[in-house]
Amino acid sequence: MITKFLESLSYRVNNENALSDITWSLCNSSPMFREVFLKFFFPDMQISPEVEIEREIAKNDSRPDFIIYNDDEVYIIENKINDRNQHFGQYDKTFKVPPERFGYIANYVIP
């Protein structure tokens, strides 16, 4: 469901920020969507009732599309449409997030 939704939306919304804003709004307005969205990226995540998803939180030289605060755990999801300039390696240092807590939405083939 989420894959199909994001694929369909990415064909119509060709701007990373717009796609991220729509997805963020859906997560904030629908607990069911938020749970399915988070479980898509992080299937083993035990989602707290107080989970927070924030957009473009800037810290030092980093600004991920989504930063998720789930109790004492931090997760990051990056969204790229026709932009192969990913920031993993930078984000793990800035936000102290291990690689298994990164998610990636990409509108291109990742080799």
Summary of the structure (lengths in Angstrom):
residues: 111
radius of gyration: 13.3
end to end distance: 23.7
largest distance: 35.9
contacts: 284
relative contact order: 0.16
helix: 40%
strand: 22%
